[in-house]
Amino acid sequence: MNETFADKVIEFNENLKFSGKLPEDFQVLNPYLDNPETMMVMKEFYHKYYNDSAQRKLMIGINPSRHGAGVTGVPFTDTKRLESVCGIPMKSAHTHEVSSVFMYDMMVDYGGPQEFYRDIYINSPFPLAIVRKTKNGWLNANYYDDKNLFEAVKDFMINSLQKHFSLGLDASEVFILGKKNAEFISKLNKETRLFGKMTVLEHPRYIQQYKSKEKQLYIDKYIMALKK
């Protein structure tokens, strides 16, 4: 039997391990190793929305947050939306993540998650959560927050992007979330020539936190870019 897109993504996630050395005060969280239920709900999600061999466009995030994919294993999806929208309950964790709110509101205008996920696959060049130790405990970190951190994860990121494109994604145009993210992805692409055109969209977290009054404008912008 032919492998579906879902099978390939699940296999990628099952084999996700980062064993590189990080600068002091940074740590990688691997939800698939930390919580057995994450693996279960992730498989259910991909079997529900990606169980075909259609070619999809790639939307590239930064790295998962510890309240979103860092728990559910599904990019930009907290446990609230995993259950209320996707119909997949998670018993061992309850999380709310601001980026997830924007993403799923945007999907409503797109035509619903079924239609959105039929066209788009979301992941990050560094597909595991990164946290940084601060005086107030561990907080989310981005792979580009620290020069040494970026150097430590760069090869892993390139390898991860290569693996994503080998799943059969459309490499003619990618959609990058966040301007700073785009600067770094652009550098990686100059080295690797993995994809063609790069369309940059504002990051959902930025929109929810700073531009919530203009949210509909950003939703329209996403949909115009993705559906053209």
C-alpha positions in Angstrom: 0.0 0.0 0.0 1.2 3.5 -0.9 2.3 5.7 2.0 0.0 8.7 2.5 1.2 12.2 3.3 0.0 11.5 6.9 2.2 8.4 7.2 5.3 10.3 6.1 4.7 13.2 8.6 4.0 10.7 11.4 7.2 8.9 10.6 9.1 12.2 10.6 7.7 13.1 14.0 8.4 9.6 15.4 12.1 10.0 14.5 12.5 13.5 15.8 15.5 13.8 18.1 17.8 16.6 18.8 21.1 15.6 20.4 23.2 18.7 19.6 24.8 20.8 22.3 23.0 24.0 23.1 24.3 27.2 24.8 23.9 27.3 28.6 20.3 28.3 29.7 18.6 26.8 26.6 16.8 23.5 26.4 14.9 21.6 23.8 11.5 20.0 24.7 10.5 17.0 22.7 6.7 16.4 23.3 6.8 13.1 21.5 9.3 11.7 24.1 7.9 13.6 27.1 4.2 12.6 26.8 2.9 9.4 25.3 -0.5 11.0 24.6 1.1 13.6 22.3 2.1 10.9 19.9 -1.4 9.5 19.9 -3.2 12.8 19.3 -0.6 13.8 16.6 -1.3 10.6 14.7 -5.0 11.1 15.0 -4.7 14.6 13.7 -2.6 13.7 10.6 -4.8 10.7 9.8 -7.8 12.9 10.0 -6.6 15.8 7.7 -3.7 14.4 5.7 -4.5 10.9 4.8 -4.0 11.3 1.0 -1.2 11.9 -1.4 -2.1 15.5 -2.5 0.7 18.0 -2.9 0.6 20.8 -0.4 2.1 24.2 0.1 4.5 24.7 3.1 3.9 27.3 5.8 7.0 27.8 7.9 6.8 28.8 11.5 9.7 29.6 13.9 9.7 26.7 16.4 6.8 25.3 18.4 5.7 27.0 21.6 5.6 25.0 24.8 1.8 25.6 25.0 1.0 24.8 21.3 2.8 22.1 19.3 5.2 21.7 22.3 2.3 19.9 23.9 -0.1 18.7 21.1 2.6 17.8 18.5 0.4 19.8 16.0 1.8 23.2 14.8 -0.2 26.3 15.9 -2.7 24.1 17.7 -3.3 24.2 21.5 -5.4 21.6 23.3 -8.4 23.9 23.3 -8.6 24.0 19.5 -7.4 20.5 19.0 -10.6 19.4 20.9 -13.2 22.2 20.0 -12.3 22.5 16.3 -10.5 19.2 15.3 -12.6 17.0 17.6 -9.5 15.4 19.2 -9.5 15.6 23.0 -6.3 15.5 25.0 -6.7 14.3 28.6 -3.1 14.8 30.0 -2.8 18.5 29.2 -4.8 21.7 28.8 -3.2 24.6 27.0 -4.1 28.0 25.5 -1.8 29.5 22.9 -2.4 32.9 21.3 -1.1 32.0 17.8 -3.5 29.1 17.7 -6.5 31.5 18.2 -5.5 33.5 15.1 -4.7 30.4 13.0 -8.1 28.8 13.6 -10.0 32.1 13.1 -8.2 32.5 9.8 -9.1 28.9 8.8 -12.9 29.6 9.3 -12.6 32.3 6.5 -10.4 29.9 4.4 -13.3 27.4 4.3 -12.6 25.4 7.5 -9.7 23.3 8.7 -10.5 20.4 6.4 -10.1 22.7 3.3 -7.1 24.5 4.8 -5.2 21.4 5.7 -6.0 19.9 2.3 -3.9 22.7 0.8 -1.4 23.7 3.4 1.1 21.9 5.6 2.6 23.8 8.6 5.8 23.1 10.3 9.0 24.8 11.6 12.6 24.5 10.5 13.3 23.6 14.1 10.3 21.4 14.9 10.8 21.1 18.6 10.1 23.6 21.4 13.0 25.6 22.7 12.9 27.2 26.2 15.3 29.5 28.0 16.0 29.7 31.7 15.2 33.1 33.2 14.9 34.4 36.7 11.1 33.7 36.4 11.5 30.1 35.3 11.6 28.6 31.8 10.2 30.7 28.9 9.6 30.1 25.2 12.6 30.9 23.1 13.1 31.4 19.3 15.9 29.7 17.5 17.2 33.1 16.4 17.2 34.7 19.9 20.9 34.0 20.4 23.7 33.8 17.8 25.2 30.7 19.5 21.8 29.0 19.7 21.2 29.5 16.0 24.7 28.1 15.2 23.9 25.1 17.4 20.6 24.3 15.6 21.4 25.5 12.0 22.4 22.1 10.6 19.4 20.4 12.2 17.2 23.1 10.7 18.6 22.6 7.2 18.2 18.8 7.6 14.7 19.2 8.8 13.7 21.4 5.9 15.2 19.0 3.4 13.2 16.2 5.0 10.0 18.2 4.7 10.5 18.8 1.0 11.2 15.1 0.5 7.6 14.4 1.7 6.5 15.8 -1.6 5.7 19.5 -0.8 5.4 22.2 -3.4 8.8 23.9 -3.4 7.9 26.6 -5.9 6.7 29.0 -3.1 6.8 28.9 0.7 4.9 31.0 3.2 7.1 32.2 6.1 5.5 33.4 9.3 7.4 36.4 10.9 9.8 38.9 9.3 12.8 38.0 11.4 12.2 34.3 10.8 12.2 35.1 7.1 15.6 36.7 7.3 17.1 33.5 8.7 15.2 31.2 6.4 16.3 33.2 3.4 20.0 32.8 4.5 19.4 29.0 4.8 17.8 28.9 1.4 20.7 30.7 -0.2 23.0 27.9 1.0 20.6 25.0 0.2 18.4 26.2 -2.7 15.5 24.2 -1.3 12.6 26.4 -2.5 11.8 29.2 -5.0 9.7 32.1 -4.0 9.3 33.3 -0.4 6.1 35.0 0.7 6.3 36.6 4.2 3.3 36.9 6.4 3.1 38.5 9.9 3.4 36.0 12.7 0.0 35.0 14.3 1.3 35.8 17.8 2.3 39.3 16.7 -1.1 39.9 15.1 -3.0 38.6 18.2 -0.8 40.6 20.6 -0.3 43.9 18.8 -2.7 44.1 15.9 -5.9 42.5 17.2 -8.0 45.5 16.1 -6.9 44.9 12.5 -7.1 41.1 12.7 -9.5 40.8 9.8 -7.1 42.6 7.5 -4.4 40.1 8.3 -6.8 37.2 7.9 -7.7 38.5 4.4 -4.0 39.0 3.7 -3.2 35.3 4.6 -6.1 34.0 2.5 -5.2 36.2 -0.6 -1.6 34.9 -0.4 -2.5 31.2 0.1 -5.4 31.0 -2.4 -3.9 32.8 -5.3 
